[in-house]
Amino acid sequence: MTACHTLPGGARLQLLAHKAAFDPALGLLLVADAHLGKAVSFRRLGVPVPAGTTLAALGRLDAMLAATGAREIVFLGDLLHSVRALAPGTLAEVQRWRDRHPALVLTLVRGNHDAHAGDPPPGLGVQCHDGPLHRGPWALVHEPQAVDGAYALAGHVHPGVVLAGRARQSLRLPCFHFGRQCAVLPAFGEFTGLHVLPRGPGDAVYAVAEDRVMALATLPA
């Protein structure tokens, strides 16, 4: 189940349970903090994390492409986790996925991890830019910031929200967080952690719980 968020000027985003956003007017799929190869990077450092996360991430991208018909994916920084993510097996999986989508435009707005990992190999056909990158009403960036004349869409902080339950129980979930000038998308990748952002008056927050995106009550402006 998805949700939609519409800005006062009419620009609209579909918020997807796979932790990405889609602009139907532009055919644009927005993915923040994919961190492909993070698991193999951890394992090379001796941290025992499960294998198969890259294939799972690519499968989620396939599902979103099939559901939306997106013509372009813009990665809002941190596409690859580190230099260790350039392992031959990981790159082969990504290349096979890319070969199945030859007409799909892939664009990267460089983030802090990309500065260390370097741009993706040329064979993947990813157009790389330093932000802000303007698409329609959006300014696409990695780190949250205000951009004159546009509404910014960012990643970087891996936003989360705490939902209070009964008997002093609480649940931390990834979320989309829309402020006055900038929205922060949830991290698409695994093992990324969550950072709970303060909610200001008028901010719109959508929690992601398994296959659902849920709008939370907005604080009065």
C-alpha positions in Angstrom: 0.0 0.0 0.0 1.4 3.4 -1.0 0.7 6.9 0.0 0.8 10.3 -1.8 2.2 13.6 -0.7 1.2 16.8 -2.6 3.0 20.1 -2.2 1.1 23.4 -2.0 2.0 24.1 -5.7 0.6 20.8 -6.8 3.7 18.7 -7.3 3.0 15.1 -6.2 5.0 12.2 -5.1 3.9 8.6 -4.6 5.6 7.1 -1.5 6.4 3.4 -2.0 6.7 0.8 0.7 10.0 -0.3 -0.8 11.3 3.0 0.7 11.5 5.1 -2.5 9.4 7.8 -4.1 7.9 8.2 -7.6 7.0 11.3 -9.5 4.4 10.1 -12.0 4.5 13.4 -14.0 8.2 12.9 -14.7 8.4 9.1 -14.7 11.1 9.5 -12.1 11.9 7.0 -9.4 13.9 8.4 -6.5 16.0 6.2 -4.3 18.1 7.4 -1.4 21.1 5.6 0.2 21.0 2.3 -1.6 24.4 1.4 -0.1 24.9 -1.5 -2.5 27.6 -3.8 -1.4 27.4 -2.8 2.3 27.0 -6.4 3.4 30.1 -7.6 1.5 32.0 -4.6 2.9 31.0 -5.7 6.4 31.9 -9.3 5.8 35.4 -8.2 4.4 35.9 -6.4 7.8 34.9 -9.6 9.6 31.3 -8.6 10.6 29.0 -11.6 10.1 26.0 -10.2 8.2 23.8 -12.2 5.8 24.7 -12.5 2.1 22.2 -11.8 -0.8 21.3 -8.2 0.1 22.4 -6.8 -3.3 20.2 -9.3 -5.2 17.3 -8.5 -2.8 17.8 -4.7 -3.4 17.8 -5.2 -7.2 14.7 -7.3 -6.9 13.0 -4.4 -5.0 14.0 -2.1 -7.8 12.5 -4.5 -10.4 9.3 -4.5 -8.4 9.1 -0.7 -8.4 9.9 -0.4 -12.0 7.2 -2.9 -12.9 4.6 -1.1 -10.7 5.4 2.5 -11.8 6.8 2.3 -15.3 9.5 4.7 -14.3 11.8 5.9 -17.1 14.6 7.1 -14.9 16.0 6.3 -11.5 17.8 9.1 -9.6 19.9 7.8 -6.7 20.1 10.5 -4.0 23.7 9.7 -3.0 25.5 6.7 -1.5 24.8 4.3 -4.3 27.8 2.1 -3.4 28.8 1.7 0.2 32.6 1.7 -0.1 35.5 0.7 -2.3 35.0 -2.8 -0.8 31.6 -2.9 -2.5 33.4 -3.1 -5.9 33.8 -6.8 -5.3 33.6 -8.8 -8.6 30.5 -10.7 -7.5 28.6 -7.6 -6.5 29.4 -5.8 -9.7 28.4 -8.8 -11.8 25.0 -8.9 -10.1 24.5 -5.2 -10.7 25.7 -5.4 -14.3 23.3 -8.3 -15.0 20.4 -6.2 -13.6 21.5 -3.2 -15.7 21.6 -5.4 -18.9 18.0 -6.2 -18.3 17.1 -2.5 -18.4 19.1 -1.0 -21.2 16.7 1.9 -21.9 16.4 2.9 -18.2 18.2 6.2 -17.4 20.3 5.9 -14.3 21.5 9.1 -12.5 23.5 9.5 -9.3 23.7 12.6 -7.2 27.0 12.0 -5.5 27.0 11.6 -1.7 29.6 11.2 1.0 30.0 7.4 0.5 30.4 7.9 -3.3 33.3 10.2 -2.6 35.1 7.2 -1.2 33.7 4.4 -3.4 34.2 6.4 -6.6 31.7 6.7 -9.5 30.2 3.4 -10.6 32.0 1.5 -13.4 31.3 3.0 -16.9 29.6 -0.2 -18.0 26.6 0.5 -15.7 25.8 3.7 -17.7 25.2 5.8 -14.6 25.2 9.6 -15.2 26.9 11.2 -12.1 26.4 14.7 -10.8 27.2 16.9 -7.8 23.9 18.3 -6.4 21.7 20.1 -6.6 20.3 18.4 -9.7 17.0 20.0 -10.9 14.2 17.9 -12.2 10.8 19.6 -12.6 9.9 21.2 -9.2 12.6 19.3 -7.4 16.1 20.0 -6.4 17.8 16.6 -5.9 20.5 16.5 -3.3 22.2 14.1 -0.9 22.3 16.1 2.3 19.2 17.9 3.4 19.3 21.6 2.6 17.2 24.5 1.3 17.6 25.3 -2.4 16.3 28.6 -3.8 13.4 28.2 -6.3 12.8 24.5 -5.8 11.7 21.9 -3.2 14.7 19.7 -2.2 14.6 15.9 -1.9 17.4 14.4 0.0 18.7 11.3 1.8 21.8 10.9 4.0 20.3 10.9 7.5 18.2 7.6 7.2 15.1 9.1 8.9 13.0 7.2 11.3 10.1 7.7 13.6 9.2 6.3 17.0 5.6 5.0 17.4 4.5 4.6 21.0 2.4 1.6 21.9 0.8 0.1 25.0 2.7 -0.9 28.2 5.5 1.5 27.4 6.3 -0.4 24.2 7.6 1.6 21.2 8.5 0.8 17.6 11.1 2.5 15.4 10.3 2.6 11.7 11.8 4.2 8.6 9.9 7.2 7.3 9.5 9.9 4.8 9.8 13.4 6.4 8.5 16.5 4.6 9.5 19.8 5.9 8.8 23.3 4.6 11.7 23.4 2.1 13.1 19.9 2.0 12.0 16.2 2.3 14.2 13.4 3.5 13.6 9.9 2.0 14.2 6.7 4.0 17.3 4.7 3.3 16.7 2.1 0.6 19.6 -0.1 1.7 19.9 -2.6 4.5 21.9 -2.2 7.8 21.6 1.5 7.7 20.1 2.4 11.1 17.6 5.1 11.8 17.9 8.7 12.9 14.8 10.2 14.4 14.4 13.8 13.1 12.6 16.4 15.2 9.1 17.2 13.9 8.3 20.8 13.3 4.9 22.4 13.0 3.4 21.5 9.6 5.9 18.7 8.9 4.3 15.7 7.2 5.7 12.3 8.2 4.9 8.9 6.6 6.0 5.7 8.4 7.0 2.6 6.4 5.8 -0.6 8.0 6.5 -3.7 5.9 4.2 -3.3 2.9 2.4 -0.2 4.0 3.2 3.6 4.0 1.1 5.3 6.8 0.6 9.1 7.2 1.1 10.2 10.8 -0.8 13.1 12.4 0.7 16.4 11.4 1.5 18.9 14.1 -0.4 22.2 13.8 1.5 24.8 11.8 
